Amino acid sequence: MPFSEETLTRLKADAAEITGRYPRARSALLPLLYLVQAEEGYVSDEGMAFCAEVLGITQTEVRGVATFYTMYKHEPAAEYQVGVCTNTTCAIMGGDQIYAELAAHVAGGQGHDEASHGASSHGDIKSADGKVALERLECNAACDYAPVVMVNWEFFDNQTPQSAKKLIDDLRAGENVTPTRGPDRLCTWKQANRVLAGFGDGLAAEGPSAGPASLVGLELAKERGWKAPDADSPGNSEESS
């Protein structure tokens, strides 16, 4: 559905602010895609056409980028996108089991294979009320808290199948859900995408960003008097490599 004139006026103003941050306008493609996704909840054909027009590139170029990255959706996303990391560390610690049990839970008790058949073209499994969608995620750089689940890119650490299912139930029931780290409130999918487009919500500095597990190495180094070698030490010279 084409954007209304009112929406286009607002998007063009935001797009001008985004492109103004870059020496070349086309470098702004990724945040522009987040901008249109914040508007509709996904990247529609109209959204891609808007990006192409603003940047002076072809729609094919825009589509090539938008379809390469999994964070851009091509069907309406849920209010809460729940991602389960199933890369090595999280998988070993139970990520695969969490994903399998959540897939059945979100799909209303169907088995994992049945739920997967009902997934969207991008593999998301959406709840019947459309509030929650489940997907697999690549590494979130939070291996010290494995297994990790993310909701709209906020961390929920040290999950179990039981805690993850309760998280899903609370999201669907409209309960106040607090991420393990970061702000003490969870924004919606559209709000998260606007932040990713570069329009901060003032919450970036709220809450803990690193917990005890992330700081173990630093504490051990302090305790044992370890220090990084000097840049010009023999071990760091090119001749020693």
PATI-353400 format. One record per residue (C-alpha): residue in three letters; residue number from 1; x, y negated, z negated. Coordinates in nm, 2 decimals. Layout:
REM residues N
<site "Ala", NUM, <X, Y, Z>>
...
END
This chain:
REM residues 241
<site "Met", 1, <0.00, 0.00, 0.00>>
<site "Pro", 2, <0.16, -0.34, 0.10>>
<site "Phe", 3, <0.26, -0.58, -0.18>>
<site "Ser", 4, <0.02, -0.86, -0.24>>
<site "Glu", 5, <0.14, -1.22, -0.17>>
<site "Glu", 6, <0.16, -1.28, -0.55>>
<site "Thr", 7, <0.37, -0.97, -0.60>>
<site "Leu", 8, <0.60, -1.06, -0.31>>
<site "Thr", 9, <0.65, -1.41, -0.44>>
<site "Arg", 10, <0.76, -1.27, -0.78>>
<site "Leu", 11, <0.98, -1.00, -0.62>>
<site "Lys", 12, <1.15, -1.24, -0.39>>
<site "Ala", 13, <1.24, -1.47, -0.68>>
<site "Asp", 14, <1.38, -1.17, -0.88>>
<site "Ala", 15, <1.56, -1.04, -0.57>>
<site "Ala", 16, <1.73, -1.38, -0.52>>
<site "Glu", 17, <1.86, -1.37, -0.87>>
<site "Ile", 18, <1.99, -1.02, -0.82>>
<site "Thr", 19, <2.16, -1.08, -0.49>>
<site "Gly", 20, <2.32, -1.40, -0.63>>
<site "Arg", 21, <2.53, -1.19, -0.86>>
<site "Tyr", 22, <2.72, -1.03, -0.57>>
<site "Pro", 23, <2.97, -1.17, -0.31>>
<site "Arg", 24, <2.79, -0.97, -0.04>>
<site "Ala", 25, <2.41, -0.94, -0.05>>
<site "Arg", 26, <2.40, -0.57, 0.05>>
<site "Ser", 27, <2.60, -0.48, -0.26>>
<site "Ala", 28, <2.28, -0.55, -0.45>>
<site "Leu", 29, <2.09, -0.25, -0.30>>
<site "Leu", 30, <2.10, -0.03, -0.62>>
<site "Pro", 31, <1.96, -0.29, -0.85>>
<site "Leu", 32, <1.70, -0.40, -0.59>>
<site "Leu", 33, <1.58, -0.04, -0.57>>
<site "Tyr", 34, <1.54, -0.04, -0.95>>
<site "Leu", 35, <1.34, -0.37, -0.91>>
<site "Val", 36, <1.09, -0.22, -0.67>>
<site "Gln", 37, <1.07, 0.09, -0.88>>
<site "Ala", 38, <0.99, -0.13, -1.18>>
<site "Glu", 39, <0.70, -0.27, -0.99>>
<site "Glu", 40, <0.54, 0.05, -0.87>>
<site "Gly", 41, <0.70, 0.32, -1.08>>
<site "Tyr", 42, <0.87, 0.47, -0.77>>
<site "Val", 43, <1.04, 0.36, -0.45>>
<site "Ser", 44, <0.77, 0.34, -0.19>>
<site "Asp", 45, <0.81, 0.29, 0.18>>
<site "Glu", 46, <0.70, -0.07, 0.12>>
<site "Gly", 47, <0.96, -0.10, -0.15>>
<site "Met", 48, <1.23, 0.02, 0.09>>
<site "Ala", 49, <1.11, -0.22, 0.36>>
<site "Phe", 50, <1.13, -0.51, 0.11>>
<site "Cys", 51, <1.49, -0.42, 0.02>>
<site "Ala", 52, <1.59, -0.39, 0.38>>
<site "Glu", 53, <1.44, -0.73, 0.46>>
<site "Val", 54, <1.61, -0.91, 0.16>>
<site "Leu", 55, <1.95, -0.76, 0.24>>
<site "Gly", 56, <1.94, -0.78, 0.62>>
<site "Ile", 57, <2.00, -0.41, 0.67>>
<site "Thr", 58, <1.79, -0.13, 0.83>>
<site "Gln", 59, <1.53, 0.07, 0.65>>
<site "Thr", 60, <1.73, 0.38, 0.74>>
<site "Glu", 61, <2.03, 0.25, 0.54>>
<site "Val", 62, <1.80, 0.18, 0.24>>
<site "Arg", 63, <1.64, 0.52, 0.27>>
<site "Gly", 64, <1.98, 0.69, 0.29>>
<site "Val", 65, <2.07, 0.55, -0.05>>
<site "Ala", 66, <1.73, 0.58, -0.21>>
<site "Thr", 67, <1.71, 0.95, -0.13>>
<site "Phe", 68, <2.07, 1.03, -0.23>>
<site "Tyr", 69, <2.03, 0.93, -0.60>>
<site "Thr", 70, <1.79, 1.13, -0.81>>
<site "Met", 71, <1.71, 0.84, -1.04>>
<site "Tyr", 72, <1.50, 0.69, -0.77>>
<site "Lys", 73, <1.16, 0.86, -0.74>>
<site "His", 74, <0.95, 0.89, -0.42>>
<site "Glu", 75, <0.62, 0.98, -0.59>>
<site "Pro", 76, <0.46, 0.79, -0.88>>
<site "Ala", 77, <0.66, 0.87, -1.19>>
<site "Ala", 78, <0.52, 0.93, -1.53>>
<site "Glu", 79, <0.51, 0.68, -1.81>>
<site "Tyr", 80, <0.78, 0.88, -1.98>>
<site "Gln", 81, <1.04, 1.07, -1.77>>
<site "Val", 82, <1.19, 1.34, -1.99>>
<site "Gly", 83, <1.53, 1.47, -1.87>>
<site "Val", 84, <1.70, 1.78, -2.01>>
<site "Cys", 85, <2.07, 1.81, -1.95>>
<site "Thr", 86, <2.16, 2.16, -1.83>>
<site "Asn", 87, <2.53, 2.10, -1.75>>
<site "Thr", 88, <2.79, 2.32, -1.91>>
<site "Thr", 89, <2.80, 2.20, -2.27>>
<site "Cys", 90, <2.43, 2.14, -2.31>>
<site "Ala", 91, <2.35, 2.46, -2.13>>
<site "Ile", 92, <2.58, 2.66, -2.36>>
<site "Met", 93, <2.42, 2.50, -2.66>>
<site "Gly", 94, <2.06, 2.58, -2.55>>
<site "Gly", 95, <1.97, 2.33, -2.28>>
<site "Asp", 96, <1.85, 2.59, -2.03>>
<site "Gln", 97, <1.62, 2.74, -2.29>>
<site "Ile", 98, <1.49, 2.40, -2.38>>
<site "Tyr", 99, <1.42, 2.32, -2.02>>
<site "Ala", 100, <1.24, 2.66, -1.96>>
<site "Glu", 101, <1.02, 2.62, -2.27>>
<site "Leu", 102, <0.94, 2.25, -2.20>>
<site "Ala", 103, <0.85, 2.34, -1.84>>
<site "Ala", 104, <0.59, 2.58, -1.96>>
<site "His", 105, <0.47, 2.34, -2.24>>
<site "Val", 106, <0.43, 2.04, -2.01>>
<site "Ala", 107, <0.25, 2.25, -1.75>>
<site "Gly", 108, <0.00, 2.37, -2.00>>
<site "Gly", 109, <0.13, 2.71, -2.09>>
<site "Gln", 110, <0.22, 2.84, -1.75>>
<site "Gly", 111, <0.54, 3.04, -1.71>>
<site "His", 112, <0.86, 2.86, -1.60>>
<site "Asp", 113, <0.84, 2.99, -1.25>>
<site "Glu", 114, <0.47, 2.90, -1.21>>
<site "Ala", 115, <0.54, 2.55, -1.35>>
<site "Ser", 116, <0.82, 2.50, -1.10>>
<site "His", 117, <0.58, 2.58, -0.82>>
<site "Gly", 118, <0.36, 2.30, -0.93>>
<site "Ala", 119, <0.65, 2.05, -0.95>>
<site "Ser", 120, <0.68, 1.74, -0.73>>
<site "Ser", 121, <0.90, 1.73, -0.43>>
<site "His", 122, <1.18, 1.60, -0.65>>
<site "Gly", 123, <1.14, 1.89, -0.89>>
<site "Asp", 124, <0.96, 1.69, -1.17>>
<site "Ile", 125, <0.70, 1.88, -1.36>>
<site "Lys", 126, <0.42, 1.64, -1.47>>
<site "Ser", 127, <0.17, 1.68, -1.75>>
<site "Ala", 128, <-0.20, 1.69, -1.67>>
<site "Asp", 129, <-0.26, 1.34, -1.81>>
<site "Gly", 130, <0.04, 1.20, -1.61>>
<site "Lys", 131, <0.21, 1.05, -1.92>>
<site "Val", 132, <0.51, 1.28, -1.92>>
<site "Ala", 133, <0.72, 1.43, -1.64>>
<site "Leu", 134, <1.01, 1.68, -1.69>>
<site "Glu", 135, <1.33, 1.70, -1.49>>
<site "Arg", 136, <1.68, 1.84, -1.51>>
<site "Leu", 137, <1.96, 1.59, -1.56>>
<site "Glu", 138, <2.33, 1.60, -1.48>>
<site "Cys", 139, <2.57, 1.53, -1.76>>
<site "Asn", 140, <2.48, 1.23, -1.98>>
<site "Ala", 141, <2.82, 1.19, -2.13>>
<site "Ala", 142, <2.69, 1.30, -2.47>>
<site "Cys", 143, <2.84, 1.64, -2.50>>
<site "Asp", 144, <2.92, 1.59, -2.87>>
<site "Tyr", 145, <2.55, 1.58, -2.94>>
<site "Ala", 146, <2.45, 1.88, -2.72>>
<site "Pro", 147, <2.19, 1.98, -2.63>>
<site "Val", 148, <2.06, 1.64, -2.53>>
<site "Val", 149, <1.73, 1.53, -2.40>>
<site "Met", 150, <1.67, 1.18, -2.26>>
<site "Val", 151, <1.34, 0.99, -2.23>>
<site "Asn", 152, <1.35, 0.69, -1.99>>
<site "Trp", 153, <1.74, 0.71, -2.04>>
<site "Glu", 154, <1.73, 0.69, -2.42>>
<site "Phe", 155, <1.91, 0.96, -2.61>>
<site "Phe", 156, <1.75, 1.23, -2.82>>
<site "Asp", 157, <2.04, 1.43, -2.96>>
<site "Asn", 158, <2.09, 1.78, -3.10>>
<site "Gln", 159, <1.75, 1.91, -2.97>>
<site "Thr", 160, <1.59, 2.25, -3.01>>
<site "Pro", 161, <1.30, 2.39, -2.81>>
<site "Gln", 162, <1.07, 2.31, -3.11>>
<site "Ser", 163, <1.19, 1.95, -3.16>>
<site "Ala", 164, <1.17, 1.89, -2.78>>
<site "Lys", 165, <0.82, 2.02, -2.76>>
<site "Lys", 166, <0.72, 1.80, -3.05>>
<site "Leu", 167, <0.88, 1.51, -2.87>>
<site "Ile", 168, <0.66, 1.58, -2.57>>
<site "Asp", 169, <0.35, 1.61, -2.78>>
<site "Asp", 170, <0.42, 1.28, -2.96>>
<site "Leu", 171, <0.47, 1.10, -2.63>>
<site "Arg", 172, <0.14, 1.23, -2.49>>
<site "Ala", 173, <-0.04, 1.14, -2.82>>
<site "Gly", 174, <0.10, 0.78, -2.81>>
<site "Glu", 175, <0.29, 0.82, -3.13>>
<site "Asn", 176, <0.59, 0.59, -3.21>>
<site "Val", 177, <0.89, 0.78, -3.09>>
<site "Thr", 178, <1.24, 0.66, -3.20>>
<site "Pro", 179, <1.55, 0.76, -3.00>>
<site "Thr", 180, <1.85, 0.90, -3.19>>
<site "Arg", 181, <2.07, 0.61, -3.08>>
<site "Gly", 182, <2.00, 0.27, -2.94>>
<site "Pro", 183, <1.68, 0.06, -3.00>>
<site "Asp", 184, <1.43, 0.19, -3.25>>
<site "Arg", 185, <1.15, 0.17, -2.99>>
<site "Leu", 186, <1.11, 0.34, -2.65>>
<site "Cys", 187, <1.03, 0.14, -2.34>>
<site "Thr", 188, <0.82, 0.27, -2.05>>
<site "Trp", 189, <0.96, 0.40, -1.72>>
<site "Lys", 190, <0.88, 0.07, -1.55>>
<site "Gln", 191, <1.03, -0.14, -1.83>>
<site "Ala", 192, <1.34, 0.07, -1.82>>
<site "Asn", 193, <1.38, 0.02, -1.45>>
<site "Arg", 194, <1.35, -0.36, -1.48>>
<site "Val", 195, <1.64, -0.35, -1.74>>
<site "Leu", 196, <1.84, -0.14, -1.49>>
<site "Ala", 197, <1.77, -0.40, -1.22>>
<site "Gly", 198, <1.96, -0.65, -1.45>>
<site "Phe", 199, <1.68, -0.82, -1.64>>
<site "Gly", 200, <1.77, -0.74, -2.00>>
<site "Asp", 201, <1.50, -0.69, -2.27>>
<site "Gly", 202, <1.73, -0.81, -2.55>>
<site "Leu", 203, <1.75, -0.47, -2.71>>
<site "Ala", 204, <2.09, -0.36, -2.58>>
<site "Ala", 205, <2.28, -0.42, -2.90>>
<site "Glu", 206, <2.01, -0.27, -3.13>>
<site "Gly", 207, <2.07, 0.05, -3.32>>
<site "Pro", 208, <2.38, 0.27, -3.34>>
<site "Ser", 209, <2.56, 0.33, -3.01>>
<site "Ala", 210, <2.81, 0.59, -3.15>>
<site "Gly", 211, <2.75, 0.83, -3.43>>
<site "Pro", 212, <2.97, 1.04, -3.65>>
<site "Ala", 213, <3.03, 1.31, -3.39>>
<site "Ser", 214, <3.16, 1.06, -3.14>>
<site "Leu", 215, <3.40, 0.91, -3.39>>
<site "Val", 216, <3.56, 1.24, -3.53>>
<site "Gly", 217, <3.87, 1.20, -3.31>>
<site "Leu", 218, <3.92, 0.84, -3.41>>
<site "Glu", 219, <3.89, 0.92, -3.78>>
<site "Leu", 220, <4.13, 1.21, -3.75>>
<site "Ala", 221, <4.38, 0.99, -3.57>>
<site "Lys", 222, <4.36, 0.73, -3.85>>
<site "Glu", 223, <4.38, 0.99, -4.12>>
<site "Arg", 224, <4.69, 1.15, -3.97>>
<site "Gly", 225, <4.86, 0.83, -3.85>>
<site "Trp", 226, <4.84, 0.92, -3.48>>
<site "Lys", 227, <4.90, 0.64, -3.23>>
<site "Ala", 228, <4.88, 0.62, -2.85>>
<site "Pro", 229, <5.23, 0.62, -2.69>>
<site "Asp", 230, <5.37, 0.30, -2.56>>
<site "Ala", 231, <5.31, 0.23, -2.20>>
<site "Asp", 232, <5.69, 0.23, -2.13>>
<site "Ser", 233, <5.76, 0.55, -2.32>>
<site "Pro", 234, <5.94, 0.83, -2.14>>
<site "Gly", 235, <5.63, 1.05, -2.14>>
<site "Asn", 236, <5.44, 0.79, -1.95>>
<site "Ser", 237, <5.70, 0.70, -1.69>>
<site "Glu", 238, <5.64, 0.80, -1.32>>
<site "Glu", 239, <5.97, 0.99, -1.33>>
<site "Ser", 240, <5.83, 1.23, -1.59>>
<site "Ser", 241, <5.51, 1.30, -1.39>>
END
